[in-house]
């Protein structure tokens, strides 16, 4: 994974599951096309995103591309049923209402061995492909399961962990790990002697707004265990990219004030906070890729420009001086 994607910009497809709004199919496919045309070759999806909608649209958009030219990851832990339900009534913790505009198919949580294999089979069909490169075990954490999260983690340990290890050994997939919004599941997984994950997707926990615990606990352990990290949600649910959400909820006045302070520093150095957010995530040696989401083609162009913007060292010096980044966090080189 590190060799394949080191320092790369990928594309997170959660928004294509109609996150927050109904997205016309043509717009979704045009966004994937824009990603491809701008050199992006890593695409991440999940059954949870719109009850399979994001995978369907991604599969349609990539169906005419050479499969050997891109890397594909998706997730297990949710199985999509033919039975229908009201998306707005789903109980999925902090992200329960994110995909109320997605498909109405019922979603069940299941980290067992059988469900893992079934989920992969369904994803292959929706993605219109014969193989998935990397598989993440999705959302087995506190934000979805509260006090029950350790029981769900144990179900994954005895189910999905073992199945994905076997699939990797058989050459069916290239690697596996966790795809979570909290650091604790990754910490626990890396302490298990039996688990040998290759890569994990950490969303929202290694950003300009929230990186201290991941910096101290996850990144060193990932390097020690030779596990790559893919950073998801580098814009902290959008608030670092001009949006109003943080942690999938309306941002608090405190968060907005902190972002405004960062933006003011960025403006003084003639850069955007979006540039700083993307390049910050990739500066850590444990990180192999960063995968912001997008649902409009122009956002892809913004991401590419943000990644390639030259950020003066004085910007980072001022960010440190104002205690807006951790004292010992790796920062982008000049």
SEPA-918468 format. One record per residue (C-alpha): residue in three letters; residue number from 1; x, y, z. Coordinates in pm, whole numbers, always signed. Each point is the difference from the previous one (the first is absolute). Layout:
# residues N
{atom 'ALA'; NUM; {X; Y; Z}},
...
***
This chain:
# residues 334
{atom 'UNK'; 1; {+0; +0; +0}},
{atom 'UNK'; 2; {+274; +247; +90}},
{atom 'UNK'; 3; {+184; -73; -322}},
{atom 'UNK'; 4; {-317; +29; -208}},
{atom 'UNK'; 5; {-141; +320; +143}},
{atom 'UNK'; 6; {+271; +182; +192}},
{atom 'UNK'; 7; {-74; +372; +5}},
{atom 'UNK'; 8; {-301; -34; -226}},
{atom 'UNK'; 9; {-334; +171; -28}},
{atom 'UNK'; 10; {-293; -242; -17}},
{atom 'UNK'; 11; {-375; +42; -28}},
{atom 'UNK'; 12; {-246; -82; +279}},
{atom 'UNK'; 13; {-342; -75; -143}},
{atom 'UNK'; 14; {-222; +49; +307}},
{atom 'UNK'; 15; {-159; +313; -153}},
{atom 'UNK'; 16; {-110; -208; -302}},
{atom 'UNK'; 17; {-235; -186; +234}},
{atom 'UNK'; 18; {-214; +316; +1}},
{atom 'UNK'; 19; {+154; +126; +321}},
{atom 'UNK'; 20; {-193; +309; +112}},
{atom 'UNK'; 21; {-172; +42; -340}},
{atom 'UNK'; 22; {-132; -168; -313}},
{atom 'UNK'; 23; {+281; -7; -255}},
{atom 'UNK'; 24; {-94; -47; -368}},
{atom 'UNK'; 25; {+161; -312; -144}},
{atom 'UNK'; 26; {+164; +200; -280}},
{atom 'UNK'; 27; {+164; +228; +257}},
{atom 'UNK'; 28; {+127; -293; +204}},
{atom 'UNK'; 29; {+151; -173; -303}},
{atom 'UNK'; 30; {+148; +327; -125}},
{atom 'UNK'; 31; {+170; +39; +338}},
{atom 'UNK'; 32; {+162; -345; -27}},
{atom 'UNK'; 33; {+101; +83; -358}},
{atom 'UNK'; 34; {+159; +324; +121}},
{atom 'UNK'; 35; {+193; -195; +262}},
{atom 'UNK'; 36; {+131; -235; -265}},
{atom 'UNK'; 37; {+91; +279; -241}},
{atom 'UNK'; 38; {+195; +170; +278}},
{atom 'UNK'; 39; {+211; -306; +68}},
{atom 'UNK'; 40; {-182; -155; +296}},
{atom 'UNK'; 41; {+32; -377; -4}},
{atom 'UNK'; 42; {-116; -99; +347}},
{atom 'UNK'; 43; {-373; -22; +67}},
{atom 'UNK'; 44; {-160; -94; +332}},
{atom 'UNK'; 45; {-362; -91; +59}},
{atom 'UNK'; 46; {-229; -193; +238}},
{atom 'UNK'; 47; {-340; -171; -1}},
{atom 'UNK'; 48; {-111; +240; +275}},
{atom 'UNK'; 49; {+25; +301; -230}},
{atom 'UNK'; 50; {-358; +39; -114}},
{atom 'UNK'; 51; {-78; -372; +50}},
{atom 'UNK'; 52; {+220; -95; -294}},
{atom 'UNK'; 53; {-64; +310; -212}},
{atom 'UNK'; 54; {+360; +127; +10}},
{atom 'UNK'; 55; {+134; -340; -108}},
{atom 'UNK'; 56; {-253; -19; -283}},
{atom 'UNK'; 57; {+91; +344; -134}},
{atom 'UNK'; 58; {+373; -58; +41}},
{atom 'UNK'; 59; {-30; -334; -181}},
{atom 'UNK'; 60; {-187; +162; -285}},
{atom 'UNK'; 61; {+253; +283; -28}},
{atom 'UNK'; 62; {+301; -233; +1}},
{atom 'UNK'; 63; {-151; -276; -214}},
{atom 'UNK'; 64; {+179; +118; -315}},
{atom 'UNK'; 65; {+336; +51; +171}},
{atom 'UNK'; 66; {+286; -250; +0}},
{atom 'UNK'; 67; {-30; -185; +332}},
{atom 'UNK'; 68; {+377; -40; +22}},
{atom 'UNK'; 69; {+44; +378; +6}},
{atom 'UNK'; 70; {-175; +80; +328}},
{atom 'UNK'; 71; {-17; -113; +362}},
{atom 'UNK'; 72; {-338; -74; +157}},
{atom 'UNK'; 73; {-102; -39; +361}},
{atom 'UNK'; 74; {-334; -56; +166}},
{atom 'UNK'; 75; {-128; -114; +337}},
{atom 'UNK'; 76; {-174; -282; +185}},
{atom 'UNK'; 77; {-218; -6; +309}},
{atom 'UNK'; 78; {-326; +98; -169}},
{atom 'UNK'; 79; {-215; -217; -221}},
{atom 'UNK'; 80; {-256; +158; -234}},
{atom 'UNK'; 81; {-336; -178; -25}},
{atom 'UNK'; 82; {-271; +10; -267}},
{atom 'UNK'; 83; {-247; +94; +274}},
{atom 'UNK'; 84; {-75; +373; +12}},
{atom 'UNK'; 85; {-10; +239; +294}},
{atom 'UNK'; 86; {-21; +370; +76}},
{atom 'UNK'; 87; {+361; +130; -18}},
{atom 'UNK'; 88; {-73; +286; +239}},
{atom 'UNK'; 89; {-101; -246; +272}},
{atom 'UNK'; 90; {+326; -195; +2}},
{atom 'UNK'; 91; {+184; -18; +330}},
{atom 'UNK'; 92; {+367; +31; -94}},
{atom 'UNK'; 93; {+141; +209; +280}},
{atom 'UNK'; 94; {+156; +332; -89}},
{atom 'UNK'; 95; {-42; -55; -375}},
{atom 'UNK'; 96; {-357; -128; +11}},
{atom 'UNK'; 97; {-154; +270; -218}},
{atom 'UNK'; 98; {+286; +54; -242}},
{atom 'UNK'; 99; {-143; -211; -280}},
{atom 'UNK'; 100; {-371; +67; +29}},
{atom 'UNK'; 101; {+0; +82; -373}},
{atom 'UNK'; 102; {+164; -331; -89}},
{atom 'UNK'; 103; {-163; -325; -107}},
{atom 'UNK'; 104; {-275; -136; +221}},
{atom 'UNK'; 105; {+144; -350; +30}},
{atom 'UNK'; 106; {+27; -126; +355}},
{atom 'UNK'; 107; {+349; -8; +150}},
{atom 'UNK'; 108; {+100; -248; +268}},
{atom 'UNK'; 109; {+316; +2; +208}},
{atom 'UNK'; 110; {+184; -331; -10}},
{atom 'UNK'; 111; {+373; -63; +44}},
{atom 'UNK'; 112; {-19; -378; -13}},
{atom 'UNK'; 113; {+197; -215; -242}},
{atom 'UNK'; 114; {-303; -85; -213}},
{atom 'UNK'; 115; {-116; +363; -16}},
{atom 'UNK'; 116; {+350; +113; -96}},
{atom 'UNK'; 117; {+6; -233; -299}},
{atom 'UNK'; 118; {-355; +98; -94}},
{atom 'UNK'; 119; {+83; +370; +24}},
{atom 'UNK'; 120; {+303; -38; -228}},
{atom 'UNK'; 121; {-205; -194; -253}},
{atom 'UNK'; 122; {-265; +274; -2}},
{atom 'UNK'; 123; {+263; +272; -35}},
{atom 'UNK'; 124; {+163; -174; -296}},
{atom 'UNK'; 125; {-336; -2; -174}},
{atom 'UNK'; 126; {-77; +364; +74}},
{atom 'UNK'; 127; {+351; +113; -95}},
{atom 'UNK'; 128; {-11; -198; -325}},
{atom 'UNK'; 129; {+344; -146; +61}},
{atom 'UNK'; 130; {+164; -337; +54}},
{atom 'UNK'; 131; {+219; +103; +292}},
{atom 'UNK'; 132; {+42; +240; +291}},
{atom 'UNK'; 133; {+353; +93; +104}},
{atom 'UNK'; 134; {-46; +101; +363}},
{atom 'UNK'; 135; {-287; -70; +240}},
{atom 'UNK'; 136; {-70; +200; +315}},
{atom 'UNK'; 137; {-214; -118; +291}},
{atom 'UNK'; 138; {-238; +292; +32}},
{atom 'UNK'; 139; {-99; +209; +303}},
{atom 'UNK'; 140; {+64; -257; +273}},
{atom 'UNK'; 141; {+35; +285; +251}},
{atom 'UNK'; 142; {-166; +212; +266}},
{atom 'UNK'; 143; {-162; +250; -234}},
{atom 'UNK'; 144; {-228; -271; -136}},
{atom 'UNK'; 145; {-43; -242; +284}},
{atom 'UNK'; 146; {+53; +195; +320}},
{atom 'UNK'; 147; {+62; -231; +295}},
{atom 'UNK'; 148; {-55; -304; -225}},
{atom 'UNK'; 149; {+294; +73; -226}},
{atom 'UNK'; 150; {+239; -246; +164}},
{atom 'UNK'; 151; {-250; -282; -53}},
{atom 'UNK'; 152; {-20; +95; -368}},
{atom 'UNK'; 153; {+380; +14; -14}},
{atom 'UNK'; 154; {+17; -352; +142}},
{atom 'UNK'; 155; {-247; -118; -264}},
{atom 'UNK'; 156; {+226; +149; -267}},
{atom 'UNK'; 157; {+311; -153; +158}},
{atom 'UNK'; 158; {-143; -351; -21}},
{atom 'UNK'; 159; {-173; +59; -332}},
{atom 'UNK'; 160; {+118; +266; -243}},
{atom 'UNK'; 161; {+363; +7; +123}},
{atom 'UNK'; 162; {+48; -370; -70}},
{atom 'UNK'; 163; {-185; -8; -330}},
{atom 'UNK'; 164; {+189; +298; -138}},
{atom 'UNK'; 165; {+332; -147; +115}},
{atom 'UNK'; 166; {-85; -318; -188}},
{atom 'UNK'; 167; {-103; +193; -312}},
{atom 'UNK'; 168; {+330; +188; +11}},
{atom 'UNK'; 169; {+197; -322; +37}},
{atom 'UNK'; 170; {-187; -145; -297}},
{atom 'UNK'; 171; {+79; +308; -210}},
{atom 'UNK'; 172; {-366; +99; -36}},
{atom 'UNK'; 173; {+68; +341; +160}},
{atom 'UNK'; 174; {+326; +189; +51}},
{atom 'UNK'; 175; {-68; +101; +357}},
{atom 'UNK'; 176; {-245; +94; +273}},
{atom 'UNK'; 177; {-43; +209; +314}},
{atom 'UNK'; 178; {-252; +220; +177}},
{atom 'UNK'; 179; {-196; +294; -139}},
{atom 'UNK'; 180; {-100; +208; +302}},
{atom 'UNK'; 181; {-57; +348; +136}},
{atom 'UNK'; 182; {+160; -73; +337}},
{atom 'UNK'; 183; {+357; -89; +95}},
{atom 'UNK'; 184; {-70; -256; +275}},
{atom 'UNK'; 185; {-103; -291; -230}},
{atom 'UNK'; 186; {+326; +34; -193}},
{atom 'UNK'; 187; {+199; +14; +324}},
{atom 'UNK'; 188; {-162; -322; +123}},
{atom 'UNK'; 189; {+35; -177; -334}},
{atom 'UNK'; 190; {+373; +70; -15}},
{atom 'UNK'; 191; {+44; -150; +347}},
{atom 'UNK'; 192; {-148; -332; -113}},
{atom 'UNK'; 193; {+260; -258; -81}},
{atom 'UNK'; 194; {-229; -176; -248}},
{atom 'UNK'; 195; {-87; +311; -204}},
{atom 'UNK'; 196; {+240; +97; -278}},
{atom 'UNK'; 197; {-176; +289; -176}},
{atom 'UNK'; 198; {+158; +163; -303}},
{atom 'UNK'; 199; {-175; +337; -4}},
{atom 'UNK'; 200; {-270; +184; +192}},
{atom 'UNK'; 201; {-217; +294; -92}},
{atom 'UNK'; 202; {-20; +259; +278}},
{atom 'UNK'; 203; {-263; +264; -72}},
{atom 'UNK'; 204; {-14; +337; +169}},
{atom 'UNK'; 205; {+263; -84; +263}},
{atom 'UNK'; 206; {+310; +129; -174}},
{atom 'UNK'; 207; {-95; +350; -103}},
{atom 'UNK'; 208; {+105; +353; +83}},
{atom 'UNK'; 209; {-287; +8; +250}},
{atom 'UNK'; 210; {+52; -338; +164}},
{atom 'UNK'; 211; {+327; -192; -13}},
{atom 'UNK'; 212; {+159; -21; +346}},
{atom 'UNK'; 213; {-110; -349; +103}},
{atom 'UNK'; 214; {+62; -153; -342}},
{atom 'UNK'; 215; {+342; +165; -5}},
{atom 'UNK'; 216; {+100; -143; +337}},
{atom 'UNK'; 217; {-169; -340; -8}},
{atom 'UNK'; 218; {-89; -116; -350}},
{atom 'UNK'; 219; {+273; +127; -230}},
{atom 'UNK'; 220; {+299; -141; +193}},
{atom 'UNK'; 221; {-175; -335; +42}},
{atom 'UNK'; 222; {-92; -11; -369}},
{atom 'UNK'; 223; {+365; +53; -96}},
{atom 'UNK'; 224; {+113; -264; +250}},
{atom 'UNK'; 225; {-243; -256; -142}},
{atom 'UNK'; 226; {+64; +101; -362}},
{atom 'UNK'; 227; {-364; +100; -48}},
{atom 'UNK'; 228; {-76; +289; -234}},
{atom 'UNK'; 229; {-250; +271; +90}},
{atom 'UNK'; 230; {-243; +154; -247}},
{atom 'UNK'; 231; {-139; +329; +130}},
{atom 'UNK'; 232; {-367; +54; -70}},
{atom 'UNK'; 233; {-197; +315; +75}},
{atom 'UNK'; 234; {+300; +238; -17}},
{atom 'UNK'; 235; {-239; +296; +0}},
{atom 'UNK'; 236; {-168; -108; +327}},
{atom 'UNK'; 237; {-344; -63; -156}},
{atom 'UNK'; 238; {+34; +314; -210}},
{atom 'UNK'; 239; {+68; +280; +246}},
{atom 'UNK'; 240; {+359; +30; -126}},
{atom 'UNK'; 241; {-120; +32; -358}},
{atom 'UNK'; 242; {-260; +272; +31}},
{atom 'UNK'; 243; {-276; -220; +143}},
{atom 'UNK'; 244; {-187; +23; +327}},
{atom 'UNK'; 245; {+24; -358; +129}},
{atom 'UNK'; 246; {+246; -150; +249}},
{atom 'UNK'; 247; {-30; -363; +111}},
{atom 'UNK'; 248; {-300; -29; -233}},
{atom 'UNK'; 249; {-190; +257; +205}},
{atom 'UNK'; 250; {-31; +380; -19}},
{atom 'UNK'; 251; {+332; +138; +121}},
{atom 'UNK'; 252; {+6; +158; +346}},
{atom 'UNK'; 253; {+90; +368; +48}},
{atom 'UNK'; 254; {+332; -111; +152}},
{atom 'UNK'; 255; {+93; -206; -307}},
{atom 'UNK'; 256; {-107; +278; -236}},
{atom 'UNK'; 257; {+214; +250; +194}},
{atom 'UNK'; 258; {+302; -231; -21}},
{atom 'UNK'; 259; {-49; -48; -375}},
{atom 'UNK'; 260; {-30; +375; -51}},
{atom 'UNK'; 261; {+328; +49; +183}},
{atom 'UNK'; 262; {+167; -254; -229}},
{atom 'UNK'; 263; {-151; +164; -308}},
{atom 'UNK'; 264; {+131; +339; +106}},
{atom 'UNK'; 265; {+353; -140; +27}},
{atom 'UNK'; 266; {-39; -171; -338}},
{atom 'UNK'; 267; {-114; +324; -162}},
{atom 'UNK'; 268; {+303; +184; +136}},
{atom 'UNK'; 269; {+218; -256; -175}},
{atom 'UNK'; 270; {-207; +3; -320}},
{atom 'UNK'; 271; {-115; -362; +17}},
{atom 'UNK'; 272; {-329; -174; +77}},
{atom 'UNK'; 273; {-73; -198; +313}},
{atom 'UNK'; 274; {-101; -282; -234}},
{atom 'UNK'; 275; {+359; -21; -126}},
{atom 'UNK'; 276; {+129; -12; +354}},
{atom 'UNK'; 277; {-249; -271; +99}},
{atom 'UNK'; 278; {+92; -234; -285}},
{atom 'UNK'; 279; {+375; +45; +23}},
{atom 'UNK'; 280; {-6; -28; +379}},
{atom 'UNK'; 281; {-154; -349; -19}},
{atom 'UNK'; 282; {+259; -127; -248}},
{atom 'UNK'; 283; {+299; +133; +197}},
{atom 'UNK'; 284; {-13; -282; +253}},
{atom 'UNK'; 285; {+224; -291; -109}},
{atom 'UNK'; 286; {-266; -252; +103}},
{atom 'UNK'; 287; {-249; +143; -251}},
{atom 'UNK'; 288; {-15; -149; -348}},
{atom 'UNK'; 289; {-294; +192; -146}},
{atom 'UNK'; 290; {-264; +257; +79}},
{atom 'UNK'; 291; {-350; -39; -141}},
{atom 'UNK'; 292; {-222; +307; +13}},
{atom 'UNK'; 293; {-354; -50; -122}},
{atom 'UNK'; 294; {-167; +195; -279}},
{atom 'UNK'; 295; {-332; +10; -181}},
{atom 'UNK'; 296; {+76; +271; -255}},
{atom 'UNK'; 297; {+270; -7; -271}},
{atom 'UNK'; 298; {+136; +341; +97}},
{atom 'UNK'; 299; {+82; -129; +349}},
{atom 'UNK'; 300; {+247; -244; -154}},
{atom 'UNK'; 301; {+184; +285; -167}},
{atom 'UNK'; 302; {+10; +189; +330}},
{atom 'UNK'; 303; {+150; -304; +174}},
{atom 'UNK'; 304; {+267; -42; -264}},
{atom 'UNK'; 305; {+94; +368; +20}},
{atom 'UNK'; 306; {+1; -19; +380}},
{atom 'UNK'; 307; {+238; -293; -4}},
{atom 'UNK'; 308; {+239; +175; -238}},
{atom 'UNK'; 309; {-2; +343; +166}},
{atom 'UNK'; 310; {+335; +109; +142}},
{atom 'UNK'; 311; {-49; +75; +369}},
{atom 'UNK'; 312; {+264; +227; +157}},
{atom 'UNK'; 313; {+174; -125; +313}},
{atom 'UNK'; 314; {-107; +320; +173}},
{atom 'UNK'; 315; {-362; -116; -14}},
{atom 'UNK'; 316; {+78; -313; +199}},
{atom 'UNK'; 317; {+218; +196; +239}},
{atom 'UNK'; 318; {-292; +230; +76}},
{atom 'UNK'; 319; {-236; -295; +40}},
{atom 'UNK'; 320; {+239; -148; +258}},
{atom 'UNK'; 321; {+45; +333; +176}},
{atom 'UNK'; 322; {-378; +34; +35}},
{atom 'UNK'; 323; {-28; -359; +131}},
{atom 'UNK'; 324; {-223; -98; -292}},
{atom 'UNK'; 325; {+205; -315; -69}},
{atom 'UNK'; 326; {+163; -237; +246}},
{atom 'UNK'; 327; {+359; +91; +95}},
{atom 'UNK'; 328; {+166; -308; -149}},
{atom 'UNK'; 329; {-233; -80; -289}},
{atom 'UNK'; 330; {+178; -58; -336}},
{atom 'UNK'; 331; {-59; +292; -231}},
{atom 'UNK'; 332; {+41; +24; -378}},
{atom 'UNK'; 333; {+350; +78; -123}},
{atom 'UNK'; 334; {+60; +320; -191}},
***
